[in-house]
């Protein structure tokens, strides 16, 4: 996720399904499920619900059953019809996309998947609506999909021929001065918290907790990401180096399981399920309907540092990479700093960092040694001056404050009557509707920052950039975080590698939106595949320094072969056991989700016991 325009803001403030992954040997045994539970029904097939069946579901959910069709379905070679024109008008507006049950925030991934709507959607407004949808899908053997924010890069928030549980309207938020999880009285001390409906976006949470409430909740960097999806995937924000993961801050959740029960999960009630939804991935274990997260005191300042340095030669660039790595280890490897430094294929280092708990003067002082080194050498040019700016922490997501002090840095929902607080960082707008060509990630262990290993890391980064640029997202590795945050993250399902990773390296490339049915030129698939191949060579070069590096489930390769180990490491067997307990028939399926190895790539046919 790019935070570049956040940093610019601070400077302006005057104060197609892929192949099924290999099935583990343990899953090769005869499937004990009866034949009727080994496949799901598609429209037109025997067993597909009748009109009367759908009518009963519609009654049960208060009329909130929608028959879906993409707004691009009626488009011609140029455009045709009001729905098509409206969709094209708002194609760069993530709030619009999120309000369309037939669309997703990502339009697809070359040779992997394309955004296609479900057959029907329950526009849930209550837990009872979710229960009705889950029961209907189970009883009629339907493919079930869950969508809140719809930000899944891997296409897990949509699927053709399915029933969608759409939680967008379940967005209530309430603050607590002293929250104790159900059943935990006398075990847990009351603490400040916030309860958030599953359909809320992080901008809703930040507006309530920080702008209006004067506190902080650890969430995502991109403001239009759904709260529930991020927490279930682990969840990193710009300040995770200080406050840990969103999952580690979860105190309690309500979740509808495959048997149609609404369970309260916390450390005292259903603790195994509670652990599993803290990083076990969204859409695999049930439908989360409400989450309660701890809130924290705000620091005095949040801020950012941005700029870029270009080297005049390859040799100078290799030396610059080494210097930046050493500088990071000595000056920035601590809870104050997050976000990223990018190493481009054009021999340019781009700085897009954020900080908390420091004044502007302290931030400038931290960067002074690197700037002095660069300015003293003629082989480097400060293409964009590296500058630091701080702002009062309470204004970090304050849309009105940014409209006054840095207009244009945040982009608002441009539809009439849209909430004034619904904004995203302008730097994130490039991801709206994007069509992914390739996406690779790897957690880099903190041992690579030791003085005797820095040269190996610098060599690998330089070799990587000969194929594709790479960003080191320091906030997405928890090495250097406070001990309490490491302990909390250790008690989640997230791959334990994150505890010893100083950064998540991300290599990615994309093209413009390519929703099926859109008018205009289609994606150049040959070009996209060439780019994907280059990204593959880049990650291979980088992995020379970290051959066993795992990946973050939400930002990873669709075609990851050893995904169980890459996403969850030693935690996967425990996750699989929780899956078998709460979803023994595999009602909940997502690509490369827990238990998905027992199903075909499209989730419709059982291929092995789970």
Buried (B, 14 or more C-beta within 10 A) or exposed (E): BBBBBBBBBBBBBEEEBBEBBEBEEEBEEEBEBEEEBBBBBBEEEEEBBEEEEBEBBBEBBBEBBBEBEBBBBBBEEEBEBEBBBBBBEBBBBBBBBBBBBBBBBBBBBBBBBBBBBBBBBBBBBBBBBBBBBBBBBBEBBBBBBBBBBBBBBBBBBBBBBBBBBBBBBBBBBEBBEEBBBEBBEEEBEEBBBBBBBBBBBBBBBBBBBBBEBEBBBBBBBBBBBBBBBBBBBBBBBBBBBBBBBBBBBBBBBBBBBBBBEBBBBBBBBBEEBBBBBBBBBBBBBBBBBBBBBBBBEBBEBBBBBBBBBBBEEEEBBBBBBBBBBBBBBEBBBBBBBBBBBBBBBEBBBBBBBBBBBBBBEBBBEBBEBBBEBBEEEEBBEEEBEBBBBBBBBBBBBBBEBBBEBBEEBBBBBEBEEBEEBBBBBBBBBEBBBBBBBBBBBBBBBBEBBEEEBBBBBBBBBBBBBEBBBBBBBBBBBBBBBBEEBBEBBEBBBBBBBBBBBBBBBBBBBBBBBBBBBBEEEEBEEEEBBEBBBBBBBBBBBBBEBBEEBBBBBBBBBBBBEEBBBBBBBEBBEBBBEBBBBBBBBBBBBBBBBBBBBBBBBBBBEBBBBB
